[in-house]
Amino acid sequence: MTGAPAGRIAPPSMVELIAEELRRRILAGALRPGDRLIEERLTADLGVSRPPLREALRLLQQEGLVSIAPRRGAMVMELSAQDVHEILTLRSALERLAVELAIPVTDPSLLDEPRAILDAMRRSAQKEDRAELVHLGYEFHRSLITLAGHRRLVDIYDSLYRQLVLCMAMNLHEREHHHEDLSRHVERHRELLDVISGGDLQAVLDAFAAHGERSFMERRPDQGV
């Protein structure tokens, strides 16, 4: 029998490492929607050959972070104003349903997970690790969805993961350049969790409405994404 021994974790492949680095750059905003991913530049920048790079790009294409077209090559996935509107209004509807089912939270221990994620978000903001902050932002909102105890609702939310993190990455970039620094970004999530802990359903619904990507959505149509 070949391969890693039973019980051993295989190291990541070169393809996985390249994909992870490109994924990190996309979520951190270093690679923006519509940016071309030119093979010659990436192979020189990453110190890799073309075959694993191409496989990594195909993997990111499957994840919805990269688009590949004949003669145009690969580029970071673009989202139209309508795409953003549909993704974020769907997210808002799912979060509203979860809140209506979950508030008031009768078991305080259920809030331990979002609090732990919030602590991790603070550390990411201090390190200025924007890719990690985007991922943790998704995990924070997912932990609020799970408060409803509704498995199918969580499954639907999970199915939007790649689309949501791409929107969140775009939103973080937009907010940081026009509205708030990374620390304030985290503080906004703490304020939301404080309202949830208070147990007033209408106050939570109002907080979610104010918390969302309103400034981001307002700017997108004018900029054409």
VOGU-3710 file (C-alpha; in Angstrom, 3 decimals, decimal comma):
1> mtgapagria> 0,000/0,000/0,000  1,352/3,408/-0,934  0,676/6,871/0,432  0,843/8,286/3,939  0,596/5,784/6,823  -2,786/5,437/8,496  -3,376/8,142/11,061  -0,801/10,482/9,509  -1,825/13,792/7,997  -0,427/14,306/4,519
11> ppsmveliae> 1,321/17,647/3,935  -0,417/20,057/1,574  0,485/19,712/-2,081  2,091/22,476/-4,122  -1,285/23,069/-5,806  -2,970/23,525/-2,419  -0,244/25,894/-1,223  -0,525/28,041/-4,339  -4,328/28,083/-4,105  -4,175/29,083/-0,442
21> elrrrilaga> -1,806/31,972/-1,166  -3,960/33,275/-4,016  -7,077/32,811/-1,896  -5,441/34,817/0,894  -4,556/37,633/-1,514  -8,091/37,776/-2,894  -9,717/37,888/0,546  -7,174/40,448/1,781  -7,983/42,727/-1,154  -4,465/42,526/-2,605
31> lrpgdrliee> -6,085/40,992/-5,684  -9,275/42,827/-6,571  -12,323/41,696/-8,571  -11,506/41,889/-12,262  -7,727/41,730/-11,767  -6,066/39,512/-14,369  -4,044/36,608/-12,995  -1,170/36,568/-15,467  0,738/33,294/-15,374  4,154/34,773/-16,137
41> rltadlgvsr> 3,899/37,228/-13,249  2,512/34,702/-10,802  5,097/32,024/-11,537  7,878/34,567/-10,993  6,224/36,057/-7,892  5,432/32,713/-6,244  8,498/30,849/-7,488  6,453/28,014/-8,980  6,030/26,399/-12,387  2,988/26,737/-14,608
51> pplrealrll> 1,390/23,277/-14,191  0,627/23,555/-10,427  -0,342/27,217/-10,874  -2,885/26,281/-13,516  -4,284/23,519/-11,305  -4,553/25,995/-8,416  -6,395/28,464/-10,627  -8,829/25,736/-11,697  -9,415/24,909/-8,024  -10,201/28,553/-7,267
61> qqeglvsiap> -12,477/28,595/-10,301  -14,462/25,721/-8,780  -14,699/27,714/-5,544  -16,113/30,730/-7,370  -13,187/33,036/-6,590  -11,634/32,996/-10,070  -13,070/32,986/-13,593  -11,214/31,493/-16,566  -12,170/32,340/-20,144  -10,630/31,334/-23,503
71> rrgamvmels> -8,099/33,876/-24,790  -8,673/36,074/-21,732  -7,128/33,745/-19,178  -7,839/33,855/-15,463  -9,073/36,788/-13,410  -10,473/37,387/-9,963  -14,222/36,861/-10,062  -16,245/40,018/-10,595  -19,646/40,560/-9,026  -22,170/42,858/-10,639
81> aqdvheiltl> -24,309/45,230/-8,604  -27,176/42,764/-9,055  -25,002/39,867/-7,835  -24,108/41,792/-4,683  -27,729/42,794/-4,127  -28,951/39,197/-4,439  -26,226/37,703/-2,232  -26,550/40,247/0,558  -30,341/40,419/0,610  -30,439/36,614/0,788
91> rsalerlave> -27,939/36,691/3,644  -30,068/39,292/5,443  -33,187/37,162/5,037  -31,442/34,079/6,434  -30,046/36,040/9,373  -33,435/37,583/10,106  -35,058/34,137/10,196  -32,316/32,829/12,478  -32,731/35,791/14,833  -36,505/35,385/14,972
101> laipvtdpsl> -36,051/31,724/15,934  -33,189/32,255/18,382  -33,906/35,440/20,360  -33,958/35,536/23,312  -31,059/33,110/23,733  -32,071/31,007/26,735  -28,740/29,203/27,135  -25,941/31,770/27,670  -23,284/29,152/26,832  -24,444/29,257/23,197
111> ldeprailda> -22,832/32,687/22,967  -19,399/31,316/23,914  -18,549/30,497/20,294  -19,271/33,957/18,818  -17,366/35,526/21,736  -14,345/33,311/21,032  -14,494/34,197/17,328  -14,716/37,874/18,243  -11,507/37,542/20,275  -9,818/35,952/17,264
121> mrrsaqkedr> -11,082/38,808/15,081  -9,446/41,314/17,432  -6,123/39,517/17,106  -6,455/39,442/13,313  -7,172/43,174/13,251  -4,094/43,847/15,387  -1,980/41,805/12,955  -3,703/43,514/10,000  -4,421/40,062/8,591  -7,352/41,000/6,393
131> aelvhlgyef> -7,821/37,577/4,803  -8,114/35,931/8,207  -10,432/38,706/9,358  -12,758/38,089/6,404  -12,854/34,355/7,133  -13,504/34,966/10,840  -16,218/37,475/9,952  -17,994/34,720/8,069  -17,519/32,324/11,006  -18,904/34,949/13,405
141> hrslitlagh> -22,086/35,394/11,378  -22,388/31,636/10,910  -22,189/31,161/14,683  -25,144/33,544/15,029  -27,093/31,532/12,461  -26,491/28,355/14,494  -28,202/29,928/17,517  -31,528/29,068/15,874  -30,845/25,327/16,162  -32,052/24,914/12,567
151> rrlvdiydsl> -29,743/22,563/10,640  -31,182/23,223/7,183  -30,861/26,958/7,694  -27,162/26,485/8,495  -26,755/24,259/5,421  -28,220/26,947/3,160  -25,963/29,576/4,725  -22,930/27,321/4,212  -23,828/26,885/0,541  -23,255/30,636/0,086
161> yrqlvlcmam> -19,814/30,552/1,703  -17,592/31,491/-1,258  -19,992/34,141/-2,543  -20,338/35,637/0,920  -16,613/35,789/1,677  -15,994/37,470/-1,672  -18,621/40,081/-0,807  -17,173/40,404/2,704  -13,678/40,935/1,289  -14,970/43,640/-1,046
171> nlherehhhe> -16,923/45,203/1,809  -13,962/45,201/4,195  -11,833/46,953/1,574  -14,590/49,501/0,957  -15,201/50,202/4,642  -11,521/50,442/5,516  -10,916/53,005/2,773  -14,054/55,087/3,380  -15,644/54,420/6,769  -13,693/52,576/9,463
181> dlsrhverhr> -10,375/51,035/10,435  -9,977/47,339/11,248  -10,421/47,873/14,996  -13,714/49,667/14,448  -14,771/46,859/12,108  -14,344/44,376/14,958  -15,988/46,718/17,460  -19,088/46,839/15,258  -19,375/43,057/15,600  -18,973/43,294/19,388
191> elldvisggd> -21,827/45,817/19,543  -24,029/43,427/17,582  -23,232/40,574/19,962  -23,995/42,799/22,962  -27,459/43,515/21,589  -28,038/39,798/20,978  -27,029/39,078/24,579  -29,658/41,584/25,730  -32,449/39,393/24,321  -34,697/42,119/22,849
201> lqavldafaa> -35,819/40,751/19,472  -36,730/44,089/17,892  -33,477/45,642/19,069  -31,565/42,729/17,521  -33,426/43,053/14,215  -32,668/46,782/14,168  -29,012/46,098/14,975  -28,708/43,602/12,134  -30,264/46,093/9,720  -27,739/48,747/10,784
211> hgersfmerr> -24,825/46,308/10,883  -25,018/45,046/7,310  -23,088/46,167/4,248  -25,241/49,247/3,720  -22,410/51,620/2,783  -20,942/48,933/0,545  -24,233/48,314/-1,260  -24,815/52,041/-1,694  -21,448/52,499/-3,428  -21,569/49,417/-5,666
221> pdqgv> -24,154/50,523/-8,261  -22,249/53,751/-8,926  -18,970/51,905/-9,307  -20,423/49,043/-11,361  -18,552/46,579/-9,090
//
